[in-house]
Amino acid sequence: MTANFAGLGHFEGKQPLEMMMSDAPRRRSGGRAGNTRGNRGAIEQMPWRIVENTDRPIEPLTQEGIEAIHEGAMTILEDIGIEFLNTEALAIFKDAGCKVEGEKVFLDRHWVMEMIGKAPSEFTITPRNPAHELTVGGNKLLFGNVSSPPNYWDMELGRKVSGTREKCQDFFKLSQYFNCIHFVGGYPVEPVDVHASIRHLEATYDKLTLTDKAAHTYCLGSERVEDTMEMVRIAGGLSHEEFEAKPHMYTNINSTSPLKHDWPMIDGCLRLARRGQAIFVTPFTLAGAMAPVTMAGAVTQSIAEALCAIALFQYMRPGTPCVIGTFTSNVDMKTGAPAFGTAEYMRATQMTGQMGRFYKLPIRSSGVCAANVPDGQAMWETSNSLWAAVQSGSNVVYHAAGWLEGGLIASPEKFIMDCEVLQLIQRYFEPIITRTAPEDIAIEAIKEVGSSGHFFGVQHTQDRYETAFHQPFISDWRNYEGWELAGGIWTAERASAKYKEIMADYKKPPMDVAIHEELRAFVDRRISEGGAPTDF
Amino acid sequence: MTANFAGLGHFEGKQPLEMMMSDAPRRRSGGRAGNTRGNRGAIEQMPWRIVENTDRPIEPLTQEGIEAIHEGAMTILEDIGIEFLNTEALAIFKDAGCKVEGEKVFLDRHWVMEMIGKAPSEFTITPRNPAHELTVGGNKLLFGNVSSPPNYWDMELGRKVSGTREKCQDFFKLSQYFNCIHFVGGYPVEPVDVHASIRHLEATYDKLTLTDKAAHTYCLGSERVEDTMEMVRIAGGLSHEEFEAKPHMYTNINSTSPLKHDWPMIDGCLRLARRGQAIFVTPFTLAGAMAPVTMAGAVTQSIAEALCAIALFQYMRPGTPCVIGTFTSNVDMKTGAPAFGTAEYMRATQMTGQMGRFYKLPIRSSGVCAANVPDGQAMWETSNSLWAAVQSGSNVVYHAAGWLEGGLIASPEKFIMDCEVLQLIQRYFEPIITRTAPEDIAIEAIKEVGSSGHFFGVQHTQDRYETAFHQPFISDWRNYEGWELAGGIWTAERASAKYKEIMADYKKPPMDVAIHEELRAFVDRRISEGGAPTDF
């Protein structure tokens, strides 16, 4: 080894530094970078902050490419038409003078663009805790928990099981605990042990009591949507007027690709739009399956499916806060299984980001993977989709923590590993890292150390070492021997242990007793009434 | 589950597609996306191709920031000075009229910029197989194998052991096998079982016979450098004139930060420069350890350390092909352990990329991590460093496959997992993904499918499904049940199995018998002469 390291010139790695550490000042072994930031407890995490994406987006499309996709989307809306399986929507389109044949709607491009022009490019969503108010649009970057997996997997269990209310509650706690999670999507795992007729009542009750962040409603029938809106209103201590004055919640719908919008999605959106709440429209266009095998074709279809719905909402209530979403990816043409975090997925996300800016609409993408367990593949696929979200200029990132098996599994270990990456992205956008003021260039410190010694001891370092670098909470930076001595634990196992600590450390956000009583009373009354029909 | 999926609107994931698959045409279950591309055998990999990075770089520095770092670097060179522990270099600096005090050199900024201006912004490196010639610079993106870990780790072994010649040979085979690996760095793992005096002879013999890609020499003493150059010349069947006519190999040196260049590195570079070979200068500036704790300060010091060496080589031989490298990262201030793939690392890489373009020099960065095993942390850290390399506009990416424990461990599983990510990056830059010609927008196919059915069966899909999407070789895209049925194997274990298949599939590149005899005879003679001194 001596021979190997004496000529440092051919070495790049830990050894030289560790050799130097021997005479590093003891002071250094003090505090942690996190000490002065975020909360104490199971982990030292970054503070709540709405990330500002200051990077120029990656834009693979030329101006001609943008025009070609826009032209394609307009041609779909004008000549091919979109099915709306919703009589109210059809009536509204007729009222607007659009051509309607049966359930198929044909939209003039000028009307579509006029309507899209009425949508705000930026808006806020104010949850029951105003400190967690969100700004959606501009250069803001928001992360949400995984939504809607029917199944659950964790390391201890080691197998896939159906979601339960208890597990769903645990994910709500994680979503509240992590400052890097800005909003709470749908059910992080489906509580299938709660009957479908009352599931929305109990799950929304859990969400609104275990978290105080912006909540979501599924569009699964009028009663569910109305119940959820009422519960969000009650939880926020709002009058009906106050609730409708600005967005306090949101929904997300997928179109039923190709070229179809289903009844409950549109019905729910119309109900939210009427009451001034926010709507994300996210076509689910898998290239080669429910969309063309070419990525540009899949993006074009996705844009058309999104725009027609957003145009509908803008006509009905101009200024309805809307987000255009992307869920375009490729499939494994051998098996038809969807792939996520692929090169094709990344480019489709970036292309949709360009189109979203073209239409001046906020953009939503996702943090997704096809992997079945929180292993290497899960993390490179998820990293790819998260960085694509950043590069695309997305404003809202769904499923950013906890997603496995293409959305069929929610996992607490994956949730915790993803939050480590989300904090890294949050840190990545902190200006301190790239600041170039004289004290950052640090000529005096460089002169002080000169050509020998090191920077551990100098005042310039001592003044900054506690906050100079982001301190991760699940990464293990020890050398192999130190890591082995500590049990030689792989990341997913470390996340499993950390998960228990975090659960023990979770604190329920306060809720006014009277509000809680009113909320619970509403839930109990609706349950006694039988909840919502399950005839869907 | 019916309740869960009938209302597709709140679901995003695999299920709907798998439901659709039942009536997908049987034709689809045919060939693989890779069939028409790359070689057959253990895996279907992407073809050899020099990636063109068509994305606009991410540039966190403002123009003022670039000027501040440049001003800082120039101030270091002019006022603080750099130590060159090399008498020949000191004589050359004196000859150039630079101020030299003992071993410390002070360089006038105008002279430095004049010299840097002589370096080519783009050049080629031609290995013994001209088909593997490299273009370095411009928007070209090249990947190389891990270099220099003293230790080896694999899944079967499950522990860290010293590198051996046999393991080193295995990595040479992997480096030759994978088309996404463009050049062969130093020893992928140190063959410590070969005596240091003859290690360079046997290891370079192995490299030149087991691979035909661009090779590297360590600067670890005059004899080693001269021996390696001679062996590359012989392996290429080149006359001395032909060898010196253009670059056929390269070296990489680290400065001995802070502000010092060691004897063997400079000696080796001068020897390569005299014979027209390529030089990468990569300061190893860990912020808070051998460089300022501020990232801008660490980058500034790194730039100064690189520029003075490149200026030296340009004065001695104008036009010497040089690359400016970055190896700036942060440390864990609790333990002093270096961190890789962090937010600070990514920004430092992007900042150095901006400075490299400012100086019109090709840029080198790395694919690195701090993780000790090929787990989730290893893959998010490595993904971050690889994407930072892409975003920085780097031309050469060192350690792009196989690196663990901050460079102290080489792992075949990590190598294979990294190559999956490298292929994904290669695919990411294929124009077909973002093409927007009429057949890509696919209006006719969208019209044909309309609002019902799917795209599996249509001609537009049938004409393209085999090549529409990249086919990975180690990712598992099956659903959980299919994955479980196949053994429920995590990524690193899959890579371990694939590693054996690849080894069995490896084919030694042809070498002319006479050339091989000459090469072996040279090695045997130099061994009989005792090889190189080990008094370093």
HADDOCK unambig.tbl for C-alpha pairs under 7 A between the chains (distance, minus, plus):
assign (segid A and resid 3 and name CA) (segid B and resid 536 and name CA) 6.74 0.50 0.50
assign (segid A and resid 6 and name CA) (segid B and resid 536 and name CA) 6.75 0.50 0.50
assign (segid A and resid 7 and name CA) (segid B and resid 220 and name CA) 6.32 0.50 0.50
assign (segid A and resid 9 and name CA) (segid B and resid 253 and name CA) 5.10 0.50 0.50
assign (segid A and resid 9 and name CA) (segid B and resid 254 and name CA) 4.66 0.50 0.50
assign (segid A and resid 9 and name CA) (segid B and resid 255 and name CA) 6.55 0.50 0.50
assign (segid A and resid 9 and name CA) (segid B and resid 265 and name CA) 5.96 0.50 0.50
assign (segid A and resid 10 and name CA) (segid B and resid 218 and name CA) 5.98 0.50 0.50
assign (segid A and resid 10 and name CA) (segid B and resid 219 and name CA) 6.96 0.50 0.50
assign (segid A and resid 10 and name CA) (segid B and resid 253 and name CA) 6.13 0.50 0.50
assign (segid A and resid 10 and name CA) (segid B and resid 254 and name CA) 6.75 0.50 0.50
assign (segid A and resid 11 and name CA) (segid B and resid 148 and name CA) 6.24 0.50 0.50
assign (segid A and resid 12 and name CA) (segid B and resid 407 and name CA) 6.47 0.50 0.50
assign (segid A and resid 13 and name CA) (segid B and resid 406 and name CA) 5.08 0.50 0.50
assign (segid A and resid 13 and name CA) (segid B and resid 407 and name CA) 4.69 0.50 0.50
assign (segid A and resid 13 and name CA) (segid B and resid 408 and name CA) 6.44 0.50 0.50
assign (segid A and resid 14 and name CA) (segid B and resid 337 and name CA) 6.80 0.50 0.50
assign (segid A and resid 14 and name CA) (segid B and resid 338 and name CA) 6.15 0.50 0.50
assign (segid A and resid 14 and name CA) (segid B and resid 406 and name CA) 5.67 0.50 0.50
assign (segid A and resid 14 and name CA) (segid B and resid 407 and name CA) 6.84 0.50 0.50
assign (segid A and resid 14 and name CA) (segid B and resid 408 and name CA) 6.98 0.50 0.50
assign (segid A and resid 21 and name CA) (segid B and resid 336 and name CA) 6.68 0.50 0.50
assign (segid A and resid 28 and name CA) (segid B and resid 333 and name CA) 6.66 0.50 0.50
assign (segid A and resid 28 and name CA) (segid B and resid 334 and name CA) 6.72 0.50 0.50
assign (segid A and resid 29 and name CA) (segid B and resid 334 and name CA) 5.05 0.50 0.50
assign (segid A and resid 29 and name CA) (segid B and resid 335 and name CA) 6.66 0.50 0.50
assign (segid A and resid 30 and name CA) (segid B and resid 334 and name CA) 6.70 0.50 0.50
assign (segid A and resid 32 and name CA) (segid B and resid 334 and name CA) 6.45 0.50 0.50
assign (segid A and resid 55 and name CA) (segid B and resid 58 and name CA) 6.48 0.50 0.50
assign (segid A and resid 55 and name CA) (segid B and resid 60 and name CA) 7.00 0.50 0.50
assign (segid A and resid 56 and name CA) (segid B and resid 58 and name CA) 6.74 0.50 0.50
assign (segid A and resid 58 and name CA) (segid B and resid 55 and name CA) 6.49 0.50 0.50
assign (segid A and resid 58 and name CA) (segid B and resid 56 and name CA) 6.74 0.50 0.50
assign (segid A and resid 60 and name CA) (segid B and resid 434 and name CA) 6.59 0.50 0.50
assign (segid A and resid 61 and name CA) (segid B and resid 434 and name CA) 6.74 0.50 0.50
assign (segid A and resid 65 and name CA) (segid B and resid 436 and name CA) 5.53 0.50 0.50
assign (segid A and resid 68 and name CA) (segid B and resid 436 and name CA) 6.44 0.50 0.50
assign (segid A and resid 69 and name CA) (segid B and resid 441 and name CA) 6.73 0.50 0.50
assign (segid A and resid 72 and name CA) (segid B and resid 441 and name CA) 6.47 0.50 0.50
assign (segid A and resid 72 and name CA) (segid B and resid 443 and name CA) 6.63 0.50 0.50
assign (segid A and resid 80 and name CA) (segid B and resid 447 and name CA) 5.98 0.50 0.50
assign (segid A and resid 82 and name CA) (segid B and resid 451 and name CA) 6.95 0.50 0.50
assign (segid A and resid 83 and name CA) (segid B and resid 451 and name CA) 6.60 0.50 0.50
assign (segid A and resid 148 and name CA) (segid B and resid 11 and name CA) 6.15 0.50 0.50
assign (segid A and resid 218 and name CA) (segid B and resid 10 and name CA) 5.92 0.50 0.50
assign (segid A and resid 219 and name CA) (segid B and resid 9 and name CA) 6.97 0.50 0.50
assign (segid A and resid 219 and name CA) (segid B and resid 10 and name CA) 6.95 0.50 0.50
assign (segid A and resid 220 and name CA) (segid B and resid 7 and name CA) 6.35 0.50 0.50
assign (segid A and resid 253 and name CA) (segid B and resid 9 and name CA) 5.13 0.50 0.50
assign (segid A and resid 253 and name CA) (segid B and resid 10 and name CA) 6.21 0.50 0.50
assign (segid A and resid 254 and name CA) (segid B and resid 9 and name CA) 4.75 0.50 0.50
assign (segid A and resid 254 and name CA) (segid B and resid 10 and name CA) 6.84 0.50 0.50
assign (segid A and resid 255 and name CA) (segid B and resid 9 and name CA) 6.69 0.50 0.50
assign (segid A and resid 258 and name CA) (segid B and resid 450 and name CA) 6.73 0.50 0.50
assign (segid A and resid 258 and name CA) (segid B and resid 451 and name CA) 5.16 0.50 0.50
assign (segid A and resid 258 and name CA) (segid B and resid 452 and name CA) 6.47 0.50 0.50
assign (segid A and resid 259 and name CA) (segid B and resid 450 and name CA) 6.69 0.50 0.50
assign (segid A and resid 259 and name CA) (segid B and resid 451 and name CA) 4.81 0.50 0.50
assign (segid A and resid 260 and name CA) (segid B and resid 451 and name CA) 5.77 0.50 0.50
assign (segid A and resid 265 and name CA) (segid B and resid 9 and name CA) 5.93 0.50 0.50
assign (segid A and resid 288 and name CA) (segid B and resid 455 and name CA) 5.53 0.50 0.50
assign (segid A and resid 288 and name CA) (segid B and resid 456 and name CA) 5.86 0.50 0.50
assign (segid A and resid 288 and name CA) (segid B and resid 461 and name CA) 6.25 0.50 0.50
assign (segid A and resid 289 and name CA) (segid B and resid 454 and name CA) 5.65 0.50 0.50
assign (segid A and resid 289 and name CA) (segid B and resid 455 and name CA) 5.03 0.50 0.50
assign (segid A and resid 289 and name CA) (segid B and resid 456 and name CA) 5.57 0.50 0.50
assign (segid A and resid 290 and name CA) (segid B and resid 454 and name CA) 4.89 0.50 0.50
assign (segid A and resid 290 and name CA) (segid B and resid 455 and name CA) 5.76 0.50 0.50
assign (segid A and resid 291 and name CA) (segid B and resid 455 and name CA) 6.12 0.50 0.50
assign (segid A and resid 292 and name CA) (segid B and resid 442 and name CA) 6.64 0.50 0.50
assign (segid A and resid 292 and name CA) (segid B and resid 445 and name CA) 6.87 0.50 0.50
assign (segid A and resid 292 and name CA) (segid B and resid 446 and name CA) 6.84 0.50 0.50
assign (segid A and resid 292 and name CA) (segid B and resid 455 and name CA) 6.19 0.50 0.50
assign (segid A and resid 292 and name CA) (segid B and resid 461 and name CA) 6.92 0.50 0.50
assign (segid A and resid 293 and name CA) (segid B and resid 461 and name CA) 5.50 0.50 0.50
assign (segid A and resid 293 and name CA) (segid B and resid 465 and name CA) 7.00 0.50 0.50
assign (segid A and resid 293 and name CA) (segid B and resid 468 and name CA) 6.69 0.50 0.50
assign (segid A and resid 294 and name CA) (segid B and resid 440 and name CA) 5.53 0.50 0.50
assign (segid A and resid 294 and name CA) (segid B and resid 468 and name CA) 6.83 0.50 0.50
assign (segid A and resid 295 and name CA) (segid B and resid 433 and name CA) 6.08 0.50 0.50
assign (segid A and resid 295 and name CA) (segid B and resid 434 and name CA) 6.78 0.50 0.50
assign (segid A and resid 296 and name CA) (segid B and resid 434 and name CA) 6.21 0.50 0.50
assign (segid A and resid 296 and name CA) (segid B and resid 435 and name CA) 6.63 0.50 0.50
assign (segid A and resid 296 and name CA) (segid B and resid 436 and name CA) 5.83 0.50 0.50
assign (segid A and resid 296 and name CA) (segid B and resid 440 and name CA) 5.76 0.50 0.50
assign (segid A and resid 296 and name CA) (segid B and resid 441 and name CA) 5.44 0.50 0.50
assign (segid A and resid 297 and name CA) (segid B and resid 440 and name CA) 5.58 0.50 0.50
assign (segid A and resid 297 and name CA) (segid B and resid 441 and name CA) 4.04 0.50 0.50
assign (segid A and resid 297 and name CA) (segid B and resid 442 and name CA) 5.39 0.50 0.50
assign (segid A and resid 300 and name CA) (segid B and resid 441 and name CA) 6.59 0.50 0.50
assign (segid A and resid 330 and name CA) (segid B and resid 469 and name CA) 6.89 0.50 0.50
assign (segid A and resid 333 and name CA) (segid B and resid 28 and name CA) 6.75 0.50 0.50
assign (segid A and resid 333 and name CA) (segid B and resid 465 and name CA) 6.46 0.50 0.50
assign (segid A and resid 334 and name CA) (segid B and resid 28 and name CA) 6.73 0.50 0.50
assign (segid A and resid 334 and name CA) (segid B and resid 29 and name CA) 5.21 0.50 0.50
assign (segid A and resid 334 and name CA) (segid B and resid 30 and name CA) 6.80 0.50 0.50
assign (segid A and resid 334 and name CA) (segid B and resid 32 and name CA) 6.33 0.50 0.50
assign (segid A and resid 335 and name CA) (segid B and resid 29 and name CA) 6.75 0.50 0.50
assign (segid A and resid 336 and name CA) (segid B and resid 21 and name CA) 6.66 0.50 0.50
assign (segid A and resid 337 and name CA) (segid B and resid 14 and name CA) 6.82 0.50 0.50
assign (segid A and resid 337 and name CA) (segid B and resid 477 and name CA) 6.42 0.50 0.50
assign (segid A and resid 337 and name CA) (segid B and resid 478 and name CA) 6.40 0.50 0.50
assign (segid A and resid 338 and name CA) (segid B and resid 14 and name CA) 6.15 0.50 0.50
assign (segid A and resid 339 and name CA) (segid B and resid 477 and name CA) 6.49 0.50 0.50
assign (segid A and resid 342 and name CA) (segid B and resid 424 and name CA) 6.91 0.50 0.50
assign (segid A and resid 343 and name CA) (segid B and resid 424 and name CA) 5.78 0.50 0.50
assign (segid A and resid 343 and name CA) (segid B and resid 425 and name CA) 6.93 0.50 0.50
assign (segid A and resid 343 and name CA) (segid B and resid 427 and name CA) 6.24 0.50 0.50
assign (segid A and resid 343 and name CA) (segid B and resid 428 and name CA) 4.58 0.50 0.50
assign (segid A and resid 344 and name CA) (segid B and resid 428 and name CA) 6.93 0.50 0.50
assign (segid A and resid 344 and name CA) (segid B and resid 433 and name CA) 6.21 0.50 0.50
assign (segid A and resid 347 and name CA) (segid B and resid 434 and name CA) 6.81 0.50 0.50
assign (segid A and resid 370 and name CA) (segid B and resid 477 and name CA) 5.64 0.50 0.50
assign (segid A and resid 371 and name CA) (segid B and resid 476 and name CA) 6.60 0.50 0.50
assign (segid A and resid 371 and name CA) (segid B and resid 477 and name CA) 6.48 0.50 0.50
assign (segid A and resid 372 and name CA) (segid B and resid 480 and name CA) 5.61 0.50 0.50
assign (segid A and resid 374 and name CA) (segid B and resid 376 and name CA) 6.94 0.50 0.50
assign (segid A and resid 375 and name CA) (segid B and resid 375 and name CA) 6.01 0.50 0.50
assign (segid A and resid 375 and name CA) (segid B and resid 376 and name CA) 5.12 0.50 0.50
assign (segid A and resid 375 and name CA) (segid B and resid 490 and name CA) 6.29 0.50 0.50
assign (segid A and resid 375 and name CA) (segid B and resid 491 and name CA) 6.21 0.50 0.50
assign (segid A and resid 376 and name CA) (segid B and resid 374 and name CA) 6.94 0.50 0.50
assign (segid A and resid 376 and name CA) (segid B and resid 375 and name CA) 5.15 0.50 0.50
assign (segid A and resid 376 and name CA) (segid B and resid 376 and name CA) 4.47 0.50 0.50
assign (segid A and resid 376 and name CA) (segid B and resid 379 and name CA) 5.51 0.50 0.50
assign (segid A and resid 376 and name CA) (segid B and resid 491 and name CA) 5.76 0.50 0.50
assign (segid A and resid 377 and name CA) (segid B and resid 475 and name CA) 6.28 0.50 0.50
assign (segid A and resid 377 and name CA) (segid B and resid 491 and name CA) 6.08 0.50 0.50
assign (segid A and resid 379 and name CA) (segid B and resid 376 and name CA) 5.52 0.50 0.50
assign (segid A and resid 379 and name CA) (segid B and resid 379 and name CA) 5.99 0.50 0.50
assign (segid A and resid 379 and name CA) (segid B and resid 380 and name CA) 5.62 0.50 0.50
assign (segid A and resid 380 and name CA) (segid B and resid 379 and name CA) 5.62 0.50 0.50
assign (segid A and resid 380 and name CA) (segid B and resid 380 and name CA) 5.87 0.50 0.50
assign (segid A and resid 380 and name CA) (segid B and resid 383 and name CA) 6.20 0.50 0.50
assign (segid A and resid 383 and name CA) (segid B and resid 380 and name CA) 6.21 0.50 0.50
assign (segid A and resid 383 and name CA) (segid B and resid 383 and name CA) 6.84 0.50 0.50
assign (segid A and resid 405 and name CA) (segid B and resid 479 and name CA) 6.26 0.50 0.50
assign (segid A and resid 405 and name CA) (segid B and resid 480 and name CA) 6.57 0.50 0.50
assign (segid A and resid 406 and name CA) (segid B and resid 13 and name CA) 5.10 0.50 0.50
assign (segid A and resid 406 and name CA) (segid B and resid 14 and name CA) 5.65 0.50 0.50
assign (segid A and resid 407 and name CA) (segid B and resid 12 and name CA) 6.46 0.50 0.50
assign (segid A and resid 407 and name CA) (segid B and resid 13 and name CA) 4.68 0.50 0.50
assign (segid A and resid 407 and name CA) (segid B and resid 14 and name CA) 6.80 0.50 0.50
assign (segid A and resid 408 and name CA) (segid B and resid 13 and name CA) 6.42 0.50 0.50
assign (segid A and resid 408 and name CA) (segid B and resid 14 and name CA) 6.95 0.50 0.50
assign (segid A and resid 424 and name CA) (segid B and resid 342 and name CA) 6.93 0.50 0.50
assign (segid A and resid 424 and name CA) (segid B and resid 343 and name CA) 5.79 0.50 0.50
assign (segid A and resid 425 and name CA) (segid B and resid 343 and name CA) 6.93 0.50 0.50
assign (segid A and resid 427 and name CA) (segid B and resid 343 and name CA) 6.23 0.50 0.50
assign (segid A and resid 428 and name CA) (segid B and resid 343 and name CA) 4.56 0.50 0.50
assign (segid A and resid 428 and name CA) (segid B and resid 344 and name CA) 6.94 0.50 0.50
assign (segid A and resid 433 and name CA) (segid B and resid 295 and name CA) 6.09 0.50 0.50
assign (segid A and resid 433 and name CA) (segid B and resid 344 and name CA) 6.20 0.50 0.50
assign (segid A and resid 434 and name CA) (segid B and resid 60 and name CA) 6.61 0.50 0.50
assign (segid A and resid 434 and name CA) (segid B and resid 61 and name CA) 6.75 0.50 0.50
assign (segid A and resid 434 and name CA) (segid B and resid 295 and name CA) 6.78 0.50 0.50
assign (segid A and resid 434 and name CA) (segid B and resid 296 and name CA) 6.19 0.50 0.50
assign (segid A and resid 434 and name CA) (segid B and resid 347 and name CA) 6.80 0.50 0.50
assign (segid A and resid 435 and name CA) (segid B and resid 296 and name CA) 6.62 0.50 0.50
assign (segid A and resid 436 and name CA) (segid B and resid 65 and name CA) 5.54 0.50 0.50
assign (segid A and resid 436 and name CA) (segid B and resid 68 and name CA) 6.43 0.50 0.50
assign (segid A and resid 436 and name CA) (segid B and resid 296 and name CA) 5.83 0.50 0.50
assign (segid A and resid 440 and name CA) (segid B and resid 294 and name CA) 5.51 0.50 0.50
assign (segid A and resid 440 and name CA) (segid B and resid 296 and name CA) 5.76 0.50 0.50
assign (segid A and resid 440 and name CA) (segid B and resid 297 and name CA) 5.59 0.50 0.50
assign (segid A and resid 441 and name CA) (segid B and resid 69 and name CA) 6.73 0.50 0.50
assign (segid A and resid 441 and name CA) (segid B and resid 72 and name CA) 6.49 0.50 0.50
assign (segid A and resid 441 and name CA) (segid B and resid 296 and name CA) 5.43 0.50 0.50
assign (segid A and resid 441 and name CA) (segid B and resid 297 and name CA) 4.04 0.50 0.50
assign (segid A and resid 441 and name CA) (segid B and resid 300 and name CA) 6.58 0.50 0.50
assign (segid A and resid 442 and name CA) (segid B and resid 292 and name CA) 6.65 0.50 0.50
assign (segid A and resid 442 and name CA) (segid B and resid 297 and name CA) 5.40 0.50 0.50
assign (segid A and resid 443 and name CA) (segid B and resid 72 and name CA) 6.65 0.50 0.50
assign (segid A and resid 445 and name CA) (segid B and resid 292 and name CA) 6.87 0.50 0.50
assign (segid A and resid 446 and name CA) (segid B and resid 292 and name CA) 6.86 0.50 0.50
assign (segid A and resid 447 and name CA) (segid B and resid 80 and name CA) 5.98 0.50 0.50
assign (segid A and resid 450 and name CA) (segid B and resid 258 and name CA) 6.72 0.50 0.50
assign (segid A and resid 450 and name CA) (segid B and resid 259 and name CA) 6.66 0.50 0.50
assign (segid A and resid 451 and name CA) (segid B and resid 82 and name CA) 6.95 0.50 0.50
assign (segid A and resid 451 and name CA) (segid B and resid 83 and name CA) 6.58 0.50 0.50
assign (segid A and resid 451 and name CA) (segid B and resid 258 and name CA) 5.15 0.50 0.50
assign (segid A and resid 451 and name CA) (segid B and resid 259 and name CA) 4.80 0.50 0.50
assign (segid A and resid 451 and name CA) (segid B and resid 260 and name CA) 5.74 0.50 0.50
assign (segid A and resid 452 and name CA) (segid B and resid 258 and name CA) 6.47 0.50 0.50
assign (segid A and resid 454 and name CA) (segid B and resid 289 and name CA) 5.66 0.50 0.50
assign (segid A and resid 454 and name CA) (segid B and resid 290 and name CA) 4.92 0.50 0.50
assign (segid A and resid 455 and name CA) (segid B and resid 288 and name CA) 5.56 0.50 0.50
assign (segid A and resid 455 and name CA) (segid B and resid 289 and name CA) 5.02 0.50 0.50
assign (segid A and resid 455 and name CA) (segid B and resid 290 and name CA) 5.77 0.50 0.50
assign (segid A and resid 455 and name CA) (segid B and resid 291 and name CA) 6.14 0.50 0.50
assign (segid A and resid 455 and name CA) (segid B and resid 292 and name CA) 6.21 0.50 0.50
assign (segid A and resid 456 and name CA) (segid B and resid 288 and name CA) 5.88 0.50 0.50
assign (segid A and resid 456 and name CA) (segid B and resid 289 and name CA) 5.55 0.50 0.50
assign (segid A and resid 461 and name CA) (segid B and resid 288 and name CA) 6.26 0.50 0.50
assign (segid A and resid 461 and name CA) (segid B and resid 292 and name CA) 6.92 0.50 0.50
assign (segid A and resid 461 and name CA) (segid B and resid 293 and name CA) 5.50 0.50 0.50
assign (segid A and resid 465 and name CA) (segid B and resid 293 and name CA) 6.96 0.50 0.50
assign (segid A and resid 465 and name CA) (segid B and resid 333 and name CA) 6.47 0.50 0.50
assign (segid A and resid 468 and name CA) (segid B and resid 293 and name CA) 6.67 0.50 0.50
assign (segid A and resid 468 and name CA) (segid B and resid 294 and name CA) 6.80 0.50 0.50
assign (segid A and resid 469 and name CA) (segid B and resid 330 and name CA) 6.90 0.50 0.50
assign (segid A and resid 475 and name CA) (segid B and resid 377 and name CA) 6.28 0.50 0.50
assign (segid A and resid 476 and name CA) (segid B and resid 371 and name CA) 6.60 0.50 0.50
assign (segid A and resid 477 and name CA) (segid B and resid 337 and name CA) 6.43 0.50 0.50
assign (segid A and resid 477 and name CA) (segid B and resid 339 and name CA) 6.51 0.50 0.50
assign (segid A and resid 477 and name CA) (segid B and resid 370 and name CA) 5.63 0.50 0.50
assign (segid A and resid 477 and name CA) (segid B and resid 371 and name CA) 6.46 0.50 0.50
assign (segid A and resid 478 and name CA) (segid B and resid 337 and name CA) 6.43 0.50 0.50
assign (segid A and resid 479 and name CA) (segid B and resid 405 and name CA) 6.26 0.50 0.50
assign (segid A and resid 480 and name CA) (segid B and resid 372 and name CA) 5.61 0.50 0.50
assign (segid A and resid 480 and name CA) (segid B and resid 405 and name CA) 6.56 0.50 0.50
assign (segid A and resid 490 and name CA) (segid B and resid 375 and name CA) 6.28 0.50 0.50
assign (segid A and resid 491 and name CA) (segid B and resid 375 and name CA) 6.19 0.50 0.50
assign (segid A and resid 491 and name CA) (segid B and resid 376 and name CA) 5.77 0.50 0.50
assign (segid A and resid 491 and name CA) (segid B and resid 377 and name CA) 6.06 0.50 0.50
assign (segid A and resid 536 and name CA) (segid B and resid 3 and name CA) 6.81 0.50 0.50
assign (segid A and resid 536 and name CA) (segid B and resid 6 and name CA) 6.79 0.50 0.50
